[in-house]
């Protein structure tokens, strides 16, 4: 199975790591505070998980997931990610997160920042439009009638195929939105970004399944 490196192991990263381990993948976790701070998480995840530095996690992963605050995107190591598929989960939402002057001043759209930093990696935007608690509970077996779809976007077809395979293994269908720039269609503030929320937008409410057809309508809205 695949080894997945994690740069960032907070709510979303640890949730995806659990789903990946349950699906039979190995995971290498990292954060900005050091491997020793991940000891309890690694123990909970079991023998398929280990802790490392961000550089080590980047080097070890067949796929690498970046789940850090977007303001820290330039801290992602570039050299060990050269030629690799990198899953970009980052969102810039000034309404909820506050404004970041460096991002505001940058002419690059926020949804393209990681790719501009990782110029020699194949960046695929994924797992950026679902709340971590809903990600943990909405996964379903293949062909289940209530299986949900998650949008992905990227410029490399083979990279998107690898990410879609991972998404399928953790219980979701991947819906290819197109090139990376099209990830703006499921960025914060869009209908697709809130696809799995209840109609009132309450994060504490159970997530709702979203089929590929439903997601397509939201992406077009």
Backbone as a chain_set.jsonl record, in Angstrom:
{"seq": "XXXXXXXXXXXXXXXXXXXXXXXXXXXXXXXXXXXXXXXXXXXXXXXXXXXXXXXXXXXXXXXXXXXXXXXXXXXXXXXXXXXXXXXXXXXXXXXXXXXXXXXXXXXXXXXXXXXXXXXXXXXXXXXXXXXXXXXXXXXXXXXXXXXXXXXXXXXXXXXXXXXXXXXXXXXXXXXXXXXXXXXXXXXXXXXXXXXXXXXXXXXXXXXXXXXXXXXXXXXXX", "coords": {"N": [[0.834, -1.186, 0.0], [0.237, 2.391, -0.077], [2.592, 4.788, 1.196], [1.996, 7.549, 3.142], [2.936, 10.781, 3.618], [2.707, 13.328, 6.079], [2.605, 16.72, 6.381], [2.029, 18.62, 8.857], [-0.233, 17.856, 11.352], [-2.713, 18.254, 12.535], [-6.2, 18.678, 13.236], [-7.475, 17.987, 10.723], [-5.355, 16.625, 9.424], [-4.737, 14.509, 11.244], [-7.173, 13.176, 11.273], [-7.437, 12.32, 8.59], [-5.173, 10.727, 8.52], [-5.906, 8.649, 10.261], [-8.039, 7.496, 8.771], [-6.562, 6.67, 6.571], [-4.75, 4.791, 7.667], [-6.6, 2.882, 8.562], [-7.423, 2.023, 6.1], [-5.289, 0.585, 5.273], [-2.91, 1.845, 4.617], [0.428, 3.13, 5.196], [1.555, 5.709, 7.398], [3.373, 8.731, 7.835], [3.95, 11.065, 10.142], [4.148, 14.582, 10.821], [4.918, 17.736, 12.402], [5.214, 21.232, 13.316], [6.369, 21.3, 15.769], [7.901, 19.157, 16.5], [8.798, 15.618, 16.466], [8.409, 14.332, 18.962], [6.142, 15.425, 20.07], [4.089, 14.143, 18.875], [3.73, 11.673, 19.841], [1.565, 10.466, 21.299], [-0.499, 10.494, 19.411], [0.584, 8.823, 17.429], [0.697, 6.435, 18.859], [-2.033, 5.938, 19.181], [-2.774, 5.511, 16.544], [-1.36, 3.26, 15.797], [0.775, 0.507, 14.592], [1.253, 1.133, 11.92], [1.872, 3.765, 11.784], [4.202, 6.456, 12.185], [6.244, 9.01, 13.685], [7.921, 11.978, 12.54], [10.236, 14.473, 11.298], [9.192, 17.388, 9.349], [10.738, 17.425, 6.949], [11.622, 14.768, 6.823], [9.158, 13.411, 6.706], [8.223, 14.371, 4.276], [10.13, 13.264, 2.565], [9.678, 10.546, 2.94], [7.108, 9.96, 2.048], [5.024, 8.467, -0.429], [2.854, 9.756, -1.421], [2.197, 13.077, -0.356], [0.693, 14.953, 2.151], [-0.295, 18.214, 2.786], [-1.177, 19.962, 5.526], [-1.314, 22.46, 6.994], [-1.545, 25.718, 8.614], [-2.378, 28.176, 6.209], [-0.864, 30.483, 6.15], [1.674, 29.651, 6.702], [2.739, 28.45, 4.483], [5.14, 28.718, 3.057], [6.983, 27.445, 4.582], [6.973, 24.805, 3.969], [8.978, 22.096, 3.026], [10.932, 22.085, 0.069], [12.825, 20.621, -1.497], [12.762, 17.728, -0.813], [10.305, 17.157, -1.865], [10.389, 17.293, -4.546], [9.235, 16.393, -7.695], [7.215, 14.868, -6.616], [3.814, 13.874, -5.743], [1.684, 16.115, -4.245], [-0.722, 16.753, -1.875], [-2.814, 19.394, -1.469], [-4.4, 20.892, 1.06], [-5.039, 23.395, 1.867], [-6.71, 26.391, 2.85], [-7.656, 29.775, 2.408], [-9.32, 31.884, 4.37], [-10.329, 34.766, 5.125], [-12.471, 35.793, 6.605], [-13.01, 33.967, 8.638], [-10.483, 33.221, 9.569], [-9.011, 35.506, 9.828], [-7.188, 38.233, 8.347], [-4.228, 37.838, 6.401], [-1.454, 39.659, 5.959], [0.722, 39.153, 4.179], [-0.335, 37.35, 2.353], [-2.458, 38.811, 1.356], [-1.073, 40.801, 0.028], [0.186, 39.453, -1.984], [0.168, 38.822, -5.433], [-0.595, 36.36, -6.401], [-3.314, 34.107, -6.567], [-4.844, 32.742, -3.623], [-5.454, 30.014, -3.705], [-3.537, 28.966, -5.326], [-1.1, 29.246, -4.156], [0.516, 27.256, -2.86], [1.359, 25.637, -4.978], [2.882, 27.486, -6.414], [4.966, 27.729, -4.672], [5.961, 25.134, -4.53], [7.333, 24.409, -7.063], [8.319, 22.282, -8.516], [6.829, 20.113, -7.9], [3.87, 18.018, -8.067], [1.018, 19.365, -7.528], [-2.095, 18.765, -6.032], [-5.244, 19.863, -5.327], [-7.214, 18.911, -2.655], [-9.458, 17.443, -0.228], [-10.042, 19.834, 0.955], [-12.503, 20.887, 1.236], [-14.151, 19.844, 3.144], [-15.242, 19.41, 6.446], [-13.303, 18.316, 9.213], [-14.519, 16.567, 11.072], [-16.712, 15.66, 9.675], [-15.451, 14.415, 7.549], [-14.465, 12.227, 8.907], [-16.722, 10.679, 9.324], [-18.391, 10.347, 7.085], [-17.484, 8.611, 5.133], [-17.955, 5.858, 2.916], [-18.524, 2.456, 1.702], [-17.444, 1.369, -1.597], [-19.778, 1.964, -4.194], [-21.887, 2.284, -2.446], [-25.137, 3.583, -1.803], [-25.287, 6.068, -0.576], [-22.813, 7.239, -0.851], [-20.339, 9.758, -0.711], [-18.982, 12.442, -2.715], [-15.845, 14.033, -3.282], [-14.327, 17.06, -4.263], [-11.572, 17.459, -6.518], [-8.642, 19.084, -7.831], [-6.157, 19.744, -10.248], [-3.104, 20.066, -12.166], [-1.826, 17.936, -13.321], [-2.517, 14.934, -14.808], [-1.885, 12.248, -14.092], [-1.118, 12.594, -11.435], [-3.52, 13.423, -10.297], [-4.935, 11.075, -10.643], [-3.637, 9.359, -8.851], [-4.271, 10.61, -6.42], [-7.045, 10.383, -6.482], [-7.282, 7.624, -6.224], [-6.385, 7.27, -3.595], [-8.409, 8.722, -2.271], [-10.642, 7.153, -2.905], [-9.96, 4.854, -1.468], [-10.337, 5.611, 1.161], [-13.017, 5.896, 1.362], [-14.554, 7.581, -0.315], [-15.762, 9.146, -3.371], [-13.846, 10.636, -5.945], [-14.171, 13.752, -7.485], [-13.324, 15.177, -10.38], [-12.456, 18.382, -10.935], [-10.942, 19.767, -12.706], [-8.161, 21.71, -13.992], [-5.688, 23.028, -11.65], [-6.259, 25.726, -11.105], [-9.001, 25.777, -11.204], [-9.788, 25.018, -8.718], [-10.673, 27.164, -7.358], [-13.385, 27.063, -7.508], [-14.256, 25.542, -5.425], [-13.393, 26.887, -3.24], [-13.159, 28.744, -0.082], [-16.228, 30.331, 0.76], [-17.683, 29.6, -1.449], [-20.533, 27.748, -2.78], [-19.892, 24.984, -3.047], [-17.875, 24.609, -1.208], [-19.147, 24.332, 1.168], [-20.538, 22.019, 0.975], [-21.006, 19.648, 2.475], [-22.065, 20.482, 4.823], [-24.845, 20.959, 7.126], [-28.073, 22.427, 6.245], [-28.177, 24.822, 7.712], [-25.588, 25.438, 8.081], [-24.127, 24.564, 10.276], [-21.345, 23.542, 12.066], [-21.258, 21.687, 14.09], [-23.32, 19.972, 13.597], [-24.353, 16.783, 12.201], [-22.563, 15.643, 9.302], [-23.643, 15.826, 5.874], [-24.331, 13.491, 3.268], [-23.036, 13.896, -0.041], [-23.633, 13.529, -3.309], [-21.951, 12.843, -6.471], [-23.39, 14.077, -8.509], [-24.837, 16.005, -7.089], [-22.701, 17.512, -6.13], [-21.621, 18.473, -8.522], [-23.603, 20.267, -9.317], [-23.389, 22.181, -7.289], [-20.797, 23.096, -7.72], [-21.141, 24.428, -10.076], [-22.674, 26.535, -9.384]], "CA": [[0.0, 0.0, 0.0], [0.934, 3.664, -0.177], [3.047, 5.524, 2.37], [1.53, 8.93, 3.036], [3.582, 11.717, 4.52], [1.856, 14.44, 6.51], [3.216, 17.945, 6.884], [0.888, 19.106, 9.622], [-0.97, 16.706, 11.893], [-3.793, 18.767, 13.362], [-7.495, 17.998, 13.153], [-7.681, 17.358, 9.422], [-4.294, 15.676, 9.16], [-4.867, 13.31, 12.073], [-8.37, 12.453, 10.819], [-7.102, 11.63, 7.342], [-4.212, 9.678, 8.857], [-6.683, 7.526, 10.796], [-8.721, 6.844, 7.665], [-5.552, 6.02, 5.737], [-4.288, 3.597, 8.382], [-7.69, 1.904, 8.519], [-7.495, 1.51, 4.729], [-4.11, -0.229, 5.024], [-1.741, 2.633, 4.244], [1.364, 3.583, 6.22], [1.577, 7.165, 7.49], [4.501, 9.37, 8.511], [3.356, 12.312, 10.618], [5.061, 15.627, 11.28], [4.371, 19.059, 12.683], [6.267, 22.224, 13.515], [6.854, 21.253, 17.154], [8.823, 18.046, 16.688], [8.187, 14.285, 16.517], [8.043, 13.903, 20.309], [4.795, 15.91, 20.394], [3.12, 13.296, 18.166], [3.832, 10.324, 20.397], [0.243, 9.928, 21.645], [-1.225, 10.248, 18.168], [1.162, 7.634, 16.803], [0.257, 5.27, 19.642], [-3.445, 5.676, 18.864], [-2.901, 5.035, 15.166], [-0.848, 1.901, 15.729], [2.093, 0.22, 14.005], [1.419, 1.687, 10.579], [2.169, 5.19, 11.905], [5.391, 6.9, 12.903], [6.451, 10.448, 13.694], [9.165, 12.404, 11.911], [10.286, 15.892, 10.996], [8.58, 17.648, 8.048], [11.614, 16.995, 5.85], [11.588, 13.302, 6.782], [7.831, 12.992, 6.235], [8.174, 14.674, 2.847], [10.976, 12.302, 1.86], [9.168, 9.181, 3.095], [5.787, 9.75, 1.469], [4.719, 8.31, -1.853], [2.018, 10.952, -1.51], [2.42, 13.926, 0.815], [-0.453, 15.816, 2.44], [0.054, 19.439, 3.506], [-2.341, 20.398, 6.312], [-0.836, 23.47, 7.931], [-2.155, 27.022, 8.318], [-1.89, 28.647, 4.911], [0.141, 31.534, 6.331], [2.988, 29.021, 6.85], [2.984, 27.585, 3.326], [6.522, 28.799, 2.597], [7.81, 26.586, 5.419], [6.948, 23.436, 3.431], [10.272, 21.834, 2.371], [10.784, 21.924, -1.375], [13.72, 19.635, -2.111], [12.301, 16.341, -0.742], [9.026, 17.013, -2.561], [10.604, 17.427, -5.988], [8.692, 15.305, -8.492], [6.203, 14.098, -5.89], [2.428, 14.332, -5.689], [1.421, 16.788, -2.981], [-2.128, 17.104, -1.685], [-2.943, 20.723, -0.882], [-5.683, 21.034, 1.756], [-5.018, 24.72, 2.481], [-7.711, 27.388, 2.505], [-7.514, 31.117, 2.97], [-10.658, 32.386, 4.665], [-10.117, 35.911, 6.017], [-13.618, 36.018, 7.493], [-12.905, 33.083, 9.804], [-9.106, 33.091, 10.035], [-8.328, 36.794, 9.891], [-6.403, 38.548, 7.159], [-2.782, 37.647, 6.46], [-0.944, 40.702, 5.064], [1.579, 38.614, 3.125], [-1.199, 36.751, 1.333], [-3.211, 39.911, 0.75], [-0.189, 41.564, -0.847], [0.704, 38.58, -3.042], [-0.764, 38.795, -6.572], [-1.015, 34.986, -6.69], [-4.505, 33.691, -5.824], [-4.503, 31.896, -2.477], [-5.565, 28.589, -4.015], [-2.369, 28.56, -6.122], [0.128, 29.59, -3.442], [1.39, 26.116, -2.587], [1.982, 25.217, -6.23], [3.942, 28.442, -6.766], [6.085, 27.433, -3.775], [6.477, 23.807, -4.89], [7.285, 24.489, -8.522], [8.704, 21.011, -9.136], [5.943, 19.068, -7.388], [2.562, 17.931, -8.716], [0.085, 19.715, -6.466], [-3.505, 18.479, -6.262], [-6.097, 20.37, -4.248], [-8.171, 17.889, -2.231], [-9.784, 17.417, 1.202], [-10.106, 21.214, 1.436], [-13.898, 21.342, 1.25], [-14.928, 19.032, 4.077], [-14.865, 19.573, 7.846], [-12.62, 17.081, 9.616], [-15.453, 15.648, 11.734], [-17.538, 15.051, 8.634], [-14.567, 13.485, 6.844], [-14.331, 11.017, 9.721], [-17.968, 9.917, 9.464], [-19.182, 10.213, 5.861], [-16.935, 7.606, 4.232], [-18.812, 4.698, 2.658], [-17.938, 1.5, 0.75], [-17.687, 1.595, -3.018], [-21.131, 1.701, -4.703], [-22.938, 2.553, -1.461], [-26.03, 4.603, -2.371], [-25.079, 7.376, 0.05], [-21.39, 7.593, -0.886], [-20.107, 11.163, -1.033], [-17.897, 12.818, -3.624], [-14.993, 15.147, -2.883], [-13.713, 17.665, -5.446], [-10.116, 17.579, -6.627], [-8.205, 19.873, -8.981], [-4.708, 19.696, -10.416], [-2.659, 20.224, -13.549], [-1.207, 16.699, -13.794], [-3.541, 13.877, -14.833], [-1.437, 11.091, -13.32], [-1.165, 12.961, -10.024], [-4.926, 13.376, -9.871], [-5.342, 9.68, -10.573], [-3.121, 8.83, -7.583], [-5.058, 11.176, -5.325], [-8.375, 9.774, -6.556], [-7.159, 6.278, -5.67], [-6.372, 7.426, -2.138], [-9.747, 9.138, -1.834], [-11.498, 5.971, -2.988], [-9.596, 3.894, -0.425], [-10.84, 6.058, 2.466], [-14.476, 5.857, 1.399], [-15.191, 8.663, -1.064], [-15.49, 9.283, -4.792], [-13.179, 11.88, -6.326], [-14.798, 14.446, -8.604], [-12.269, 15.977, -10.994], [-12.973, 19.694, -11.332], [-10.132, 20.275, -13.797], [-6.849, 22.226, -13.603], [-5.588, 23.53, -10.283], [-6.916, 27.025, -10.981], [-10.431, 25.561, -11.024], [-10.095, 24.796, -7.3], [-11.401, 28.344, -6.87], [-14.811, 26.745, -7.49], [-14.614, 24.989, -4.109], [-12.669, 27.666, -2.238], [-14.052, 29.331, 0.922], [-17.231, 31.265, 0.275], [-18.451, 29.024, -2.556], [-21.484, 26.708, -2.356], [-19.277, 23.659, -2.965], [-17.047, 24.529, -0.001], [-20.021, 23.991, 2.286], [-21.416, 20.967, 0.468], [-21.337, 18.611, 3.454], [-22.676, 21.069, 6.012], [-26.293, 20.967, 7.152], [-28.561, 23.654, 5.603], [-27.897, 26.001, 8.536], [-24.156, 25.659, 8.12], [-23.615, 24.306, 11.619], [-20.261, 22.567, 12.066], [-21.503, 20.645, 15.083], [-24.346, 19.056, 13.101], [-23.789, 15.7, 11.384], [-22.358, 15.947, 7.898], [-24.631, 15.22, 4.971], [-23.73, 12.927, 2.058], [-23.165, 14.707, -1.253], [-23.299, 12.711, -4.472], [-21.227, 13.54, -7.529], [-24.332, 14.947, -9.214], [-25.086, 17.158, -6.216], [-21.489, 18.32, -6.095], [-21.509, 19.155, -9.801], [-24.516, 21.42, -9.306], [-22.834, 23.196, -6.389], [-19.61, 23.654, -8.356], [-21.587, 25.28, -11.151], [-23.524, 27.622, -8.865]], "C": [[0.878, 1.249, 0.0], [1.432, 4.149, 1.181], [2.695, 6.994, 2.167], [2.248, 9.766, 4.078], [2.645, 12.868, 4.838], [2.736, 15.577, 7.011], [2.096, 18.732, 7.543], [0.036, 17.933, 10.052], [-2.036, 17.165, 12.882], [-5.076, 17.995, 13.126], [-7.695, 17.271, 11.822], [-6.62, 16.302, 9.149], [-4.435, 14.393, 9.953], [-6.101, 12.498, 11.684], [-8.074, 11.676, 9.549], [-6.098, 10.517, 7.593], [-4.93, 8.452, 9.404], [-7.403, 6.779, 9.681], [-7.725, 6.085, 6.79], [-5.036, 4.739, 6.381], [-5.356, 2.509, 8.336], [-7.833, 1.276, 7.138], [-6.252, 0.705, 4.349], [-2.877, 0.517, 4.584], [-0.824, 2.84, 5.453], [1.379, 5.108, 6.226], [2.806, 7.617, 8.272], [4.061, 10.785, 8.852], [4.424, 13.307, 11.037], [4.273, 16.874, 11.624], [5.532, 20.007, 12.945], [6.916, 22.131, 14.887], [7.762, 20.07, 17.444], [8.128, 16.711, 16.86], [7.726, 13.874, 17.91], [6.642, 14.354, 20.689], [3.705, 15.07, 19.739], [3.067, 11.878, 18.727], [2.452, 9.719, 20.674], [-0.572, 9.618, 20.395], [-0.72, 8.989, 17.484], [0.729, 6.374, 17.541], [-1.19, 4.923, 19.331], [-3.605, 5.08, 17.471], [-2.32, 3.642, 14.971], [0.41, 1.752, 14.906], [2.29, 0.744, 12.59], [1.79, 3.169, 10.601], [3.502, 5.409, 12.599], [5.506, 8.407, 12.779], [7.816, 10.79, 13.119], [9.173, 13.929, 11.839], [9.571, 16.133, 9.665], [9.435, 17.21, 6.869], [11.587, 15.478, 5.71], [10.25, 12.791, 6.266], [7.695, 13.239, 4.741], [8.976, 13.652, 2.047], [10.373, 10.901, 1.861], [7.894, 8.92, 2.308], [5.798, 9.468, -0.016], [3.793, 9.437, -2.285], [2.27, 11.763, -0.25], [1.258, 14.892, 0.946], [0.036, 17.013, 3.24], [-1.2, 19.969, 4.193], [-1.894, 21.35, 7.41], [-1.62, 24.756, 7.701], [-1.549, 27.614, 7.054], [-0.832, 29.73, 5.057], [1.558, 30.969, 6.425], [3.389, 28.218, 5.619], [4.437, 27.613, 2.859], [7.475, 27.968, 3.452], [7.815, 25.134, 4.94], [8.261, 23.182, 2.698], [10.09, 21.518, 0.89], [11.595, 20.764, -1.939], [13.197, 18.204, -2.001], [10.973, 16.098, -1.448], [9.172, 17.133, -4.075], [10.106, 16.192, -6.721], [7.577, 14.525, -7.844], [4.809, 14.712, -6.033], [2.162, 14.886, -4.294], [-0.053, 17.174, -2.928], [-2.202, 18.391, -0.882], [-4.341, 20.851, -0.268], [-5.921, 22.466, 2.232], [-6.131, 25.621, 1.952], [-7.333, 28.725, 3.126], [-8.905, 31.71, 3.12], [-10.523, 33.558, 5.638], [-11.26, 36.154, 6.995], [-13.476, 35.201, 8.768], [-11.511, 33.072, 10.415], [-8.433, 34.427, 10.328], [-7.459, 36.998, 8.661], [-4.915, 38.344, 7.413], [-2.159, 38.635, 5.473], [-0.106, 40.17, 3.909], [0.754, 37.998, 1.993], [-1.986, 37.834, 0.609], [-2.359, 40.669, -0.266], [0.321, 40.758, -2.035], [-0.281, 38.572, -4.21], [-1.25, 37.403, -6.942], [-2.281, 34.657, -5.915], [-4.146, 32.682, -4.741], [-4.536, 30.411, -2.823], [-4.403, 28.077, -4.867], [-1.05, 28.759, -5.382], [1.053, 28.397, -3.257], [2.071, 25.638, -3.859], [3.077, 26.187, -6.653], [5.165, 28.254, -5.878], [6.756, 26.126, -4.16], [6.474, 23.671, -6.404], [7.617, 23.173, -9.209], [7.937, 19.828, -8.563], [4.621, 19.113, -8.151], [1.492, 18.14, -7.645], [-1.349, 19.436, -6.906], [-4.287, 19.004, -5.061], [-7.146, 19.304, -3.921], [-8.352, 17.975, -0.718], [-9.872, 18.831, 1.796], [-11.533, 21.712, 1.597], [-14.769, 20.508, 2.188], [-14.362, 19.208, 5.485], [-14.326, 18.247, 8.372], [-13.563, 16.093, 10.293], [-16.346, 14.956, 10.715], [-16.715, 14.074, 7.797], [-14.465, 12.16, 7.587], [-15.55, 10.121, 9.655], [-18.709, 9.643, 8.162], [-18.641, 9.186, 4.878], [-17.833, 6.381, 4.121], [-18.107, 3.735, 1.705], [-18.251, 1.892, -0.693], [-19.097, 1.154, -3.391], [-22.218, 1.824, -3.645], [-23.821, 3.682, -1.982], [-25.825, 5.989, -1.781], [-23.594, 7.756, 0.101], [-21.237, 9.045, -1.346], [-18.949, 11.329, -2.002], [-17.148, 14.014, -3.055], [-14.345, 15.738, -4.128], [-12.193, 17.639, -5.365], [-9.805, 18.439, -7.848], [-6.687, 19.819, -9.043], [-4.353, 19.74, -11.888], [-2.073, 18.951, -14.141], [-2.202, 15.551, -13.677], [-3.134, 12.677, -13.996], [-1.481, 11.385, -11.818], [-2.596, 12.914, -9.508], [-5.421, 11.941, -9.77], [-4.855, 9.041, -9.266], [-3.936, 9.335, -6.395], [-6.462, 10.581, -5.317], [-8.361, 8.358, -5.989], [-7.127, 6.319, -4.151], [-7.754, 7.785, -1.618], [-10.709, 7.961, -1.859], [-11.221, 5.012, -1.834], [-10.113, 4.307, 0.946], [-12.348, 6.302, 2.451], [-15.212, 6.93, 0.639], [-14.906, 8.513, -2.558], [-14.783, 10.614, -5.023], [-13.878, 12.465, -7.545], [-13.779, 15.428, -9.167], [-12.858, 17.276, -11.543], [-12.165, 20.283, -12.482], [-8.77, 20.738, -13.311], [-6.869, 22.838, -12.206], [-6.304, 24.866, -10.1], [-8.418, 26.883, -10.749], [-10.791, 25.231, -9.578], [-10.725, 26.026, -6.665], [-12.891, 28.073, -6.771], [-15.241, 26.031, -6.218], [-13.778, 25.629, -3.004], [-13.655, 28.222, -1.205], [-14.978, 30.378, 0.316], [-18.059, 30.744, -0.878], [-19.45, 28.0, -2.034], [-20.84, 25.337, -2.186], [-18.422, 23.508, -1.724], [-17.863, 24.071, 1.194], [-20.939, 22.814, 1.953], [-21.884, 20.009, 1.549], [-21.909, 19.164, 4.752], [-24.193, 20.941, 5.955], [-26.776, 22.306, 6.598], [-28.295, 24.925, 6.396], [-26.41, 26.284, 8.681], [-23.515, 25.405, 9.463], [-22.546, 23.221, 11.589], [-20.51, 21.426, 13.038], [-22.561, 19.643, 14.636], [-23.689, 17.938, 12.293], [-23.606, 16.149, 9.938], [-23.399, 15.263, 7.038], [-23.925, 14.662, 3.734], [-24.0, 13.83, 0.854], [-22.708, 13.858, -2.432], [-22.509, 13.53, -5.488], [-22.142, 14.496, -8.282], [-24.651, 16.194, -8.388], [-23.881, 18.093, -6.208], [-21.317, 19.1, -7.395], [-22.41, 20.383, -9.861], [-23.963, 22.55, -8.432], [-21.61, 23.871, -7.027], [-19.989, 24.622, -9.48], [-22.33, 26.52, -10.663], [-22.744, 28.93, -8.836]], "O": [[2.104, 1.163, 0.069], [0.77, 3.943, 2.198], [3.05, 7.599, 1.156], [2.172, 9.488, 5.274], [1.888, 13.326, 3.983], [3.514, 15.41, 7.951], [1.319, 19.418, 6.878], [-0.372, 17.113, 9.23], [-2.238, 16.548, 13.928], [-5.045, 16.796, 12.847], [-8.039, 16.089, 11.797], [-6.94, 15.204, 8.693], [-4.273, 13.303, 9.404], [-6.081, 11.27, 11.757], [-8.424, 10.5, 9.444], [-6.162, 9.471, 6.948], [-4.59, 7.326, 9.039], [-7.379, 5.548, 9.651], [-8.015, 4.983, 6.324], [-4.902, 3.715, 5.71], [-5.045, 1.343, 8.095], [-8.302, 0.145, 7.008], [-6.163, 0.197, 3.232], [-1.883, -0.106, 4.21], [-1.265, 2.735, 6.597], [1.232, 5.733, 5.176], [3.222, 6.976, 9.237], [3.828, 11.604, 7.963], [5.478, 12.924, 11.545], [3.129, 17.052, 11.205], [6.695, 19.628, 12.811], [7.909, 22.81, 15.148], [8.337, 19.988, 18.529], [6.997, 16.658, 17.343], [6.748, 13.137, 18.036], [6.008, 13.734, 21.543], [2.523, 15.264, 20.019], [2.432, 10.996, 18.15], [2.204, 8.569, 20.313], [-1.255, 8.596, 20.331], [-1.515, 8.177, 17.012], [0.427, 5.358, 16.915], [-1.54, 3.748, 19.228], [-4.476, 4.239, 17.247], [-2.746, 2.918, 14.072], [1.048, 2.745, 14.554], [3.424, 0.787, 12.114], [2.001, 3.766, 9.546], [3.885, 4.648, 13.488], [4.93, 9.01, 11.873], [8.751, 9.994, 13.199], [8.225, 14.586, 12.27], [9.357, 15.181, 8.914], [8.911, 16.679, 5.89], [11.535, 14.96, 4.595], [10.208, 11.845, 5.479], [7.122, 12.422, 4.02], [8.549, 13.225, 0.974], [10.535, 10.152, 0.898], [7.622, 7.778, 1.936], [6.492, 10.14, -0.779], [3.934, 9.997, -3.373], [2.529, 11.196, 0.811], [0.88, 15.564, -0.014], [0.708, 16.848, 4.259], [-2.16, 20.372, 3.536], [-2.072, 21.082, 8.598], [-2.301, 24.877, 6.683], [-0.335, 27.554, 6.857], [0.015, 29.884, 4.177], [2.532, 31.701, 6.252], [4.292, 27.385, 5.701], [4.92, 26.621, 2.314], [8.642, 27.801, 3.096], [8.583, 24.32, 5.453], [8.632, 23.97, 1.829], [9.191, 20.766, 0.515], [11.097, 20.007, -2.772], [13.182, 17.503, -3.012], [10.561, 14.949, -1.612], [8.179, 17.079, -4.801], [10.508, 15.072, -6.405], [7.037, 13.603, -8.456], [4.647, 15.879, -6.386], [2.386, 14.209, -3.291], [-0.563, 17.839, -3.829], [-1.712, 18.465, 0.244], [-5.34, 20.91, -0.985], [-6.902, 22.728, 2.929], [-6.447, 25.61, 0.762], [-6.769, 28.79, 4.218], [-9.583, 32.002, 2.135], [-10.595, 33.361, 6.851], [-11.04, 36.665, 8.093], [-13.786, 35.685, 9.856], [-11.363, 32.93, 11.629], [-7.402, 34.473, 11.001], [-7.048, 36.034, 8.014], [-4.409, 38.638, 8.496], [-2.32, 38.469, 4.264], [-0.204, 40.669, 2.787], [1.109, 38.115, 0.82], [-2.158, 37.777, -0.609], [-2.862, 41.123, -1.293], [0.835, 41.332, -2.995], [-1.469, 38.335, -3.993], [-2.205, 37.262, -7.706], [-2.331, 34.9, -4.709], [-3.247, 31.861, -4.924], [-3.74, 29.633, -2.299], [-4.3, 26.874, -5.104], [0.012, 28.467, -5.932], [2.259, 28.516, -3.476], [3.245, 25.269, -3.826], [4.097, 25.764, -7.197], [6.28, 28.581, -6.283], [7.982, 26.02, -4.123], [5.693, 22.898, -6.96], [7.24, 22.966, -10.362], [8.347, 18.678, -8.721], [4.293, 20.11, -8.796], [1.111, 17.202, -6.945], [-1.765, 19.816, -8.001], [-4.017, 18.63, -3.92], [-7.876, 18.851, -4.803], [-7.499, 18.515, -0.013], [-9.785, 18.995, 3.013], [-11.751, 22.837, 2.047], [-15.99, 20.475, 2.037], [-13.148, 19.159, 5.685], [-14.832, 17.182, 8.019], [-13.416, 14.886, 10.102], [-16.693, 13.787, 10.883], [-17.218, 13.029, 7.384], [-14.389, 11.098, 6.97], [-15.441, 8.92, 9.901], [-19.583, 8.776, 8.136], [-19.292, 8.915, 3.868], [-18.401, 5.925, 5.113], [-17.197, 4.137, 0.979], [-19.19, 2.64, -0.966], [-19.558, 0.098, -2.959], [-23.372, 1.498, -3.922], [-23.307, 4.647, -2.548], [-26.157, 6.986, -2.422], [-23.169, 8.501, 0.983], [-21.928, 9.493, -2.261], [-18.062, 10.48, -2.097], [-17.739, 14.894, -2.429], [-13.856, 14.988, -4.974], [-11.608, 17.777, -4.291], [-10.602, 18.514, -8.784], [-6.013, 19.845, -8.013], [-5.193, 19.485, -12.75], [-1.843, 18.889, -15.348], [-2.672, 15.233, -12.585], [-3.958, 12.137, -13.259], [-1.842, 10.516, -11.024], [-2.851, 12.422, -8.408], [-6.238, 11.625, -8.905], [-5.584, 8.268, -8.646], [-4.25, 8.576, -5.479], [-7.009, 10.306, -4.249], [-9.322, 7.939, -5.345], [-7.767, 5.5, -3.491], [-8.217, 7.213, -0.631], [-11.506, 7.79, -0.936], [-12.151, 4.422, -1.283], [-10.311, 3.453, 1.81], [-12.9, 6.848, 3.406], [-16.387, 7.176, 0.911], [-13.949, 7.851, -2.961], [-15.093, 11.606, -4.363], [-14.143, 11.76, -8.518], [-13.413, 16.398, -8.504], [-13.65, 17.269, -12.485], [-12.633, 21.194, -13.165], [-8.265, 20.216, -12.317], [-7.931, 23.128, -11.654], [-6.895, 25.109, -9.047], [-9.041, 27.768, -10.163], [-11.973, 25.168, -9.24], [-11.256, 25.948, -5.557], [-13.597, 28.765, -6.037], [-16.436, 25.914, -5.944], [-13.491, 25.011, -1.979], [-14.865, 28.176, -1.429], [-14.577, 31.191, -0.517], [-19.046, 31.374, -1.259], [-19.245, 27.436, -0.959], [-21.204, 24.598, -1.271], [-18.252, 22.394, -1.228], [-17.321, 23.484, 2.131], [-21.986, 22.638, 2.575], [-23.044, 19.596, 1.545], [-22.204, 18.406, 5.677], [-24.769, 20.828, 4.873], [-25.98, 23.239, 6.486], [-28.197, 26.003, 5.811], [-26.016, 27.255, 9.327], [-22.464, 25.972, 9.763], [-22.805, 22.105, 11.138], [-20.022, 20.315, 12.829], [-22.688, 18.574, 15.234], [-22.595, 18.119, 11.759], [-24.396, 16.937, 9.416], [-23.969, 14.243, 7.427], [-23.013, 15.3, 3.208], [-25.061, 14.446, 0.75], [-21.532, 13.51, -2.536], [-22.41, 14.752, -5.378], [-21.729, 15.595, -8.652], [-24.724, 17.301, -8.923], [-24.028, 19.314, -6.273], [-20.912, 20.263, -7.371], [-22.018, 21.419, -10.396], [-24.056, 23.724, -8.789], [-21.418, 25.079, -6.884], [-19.227, 25.536, -9.793], [-22.585, 27.443, -11.437], [-23.283, 29.96, -8.432]]}, "num_chains": 1, "name": "protein.A"}
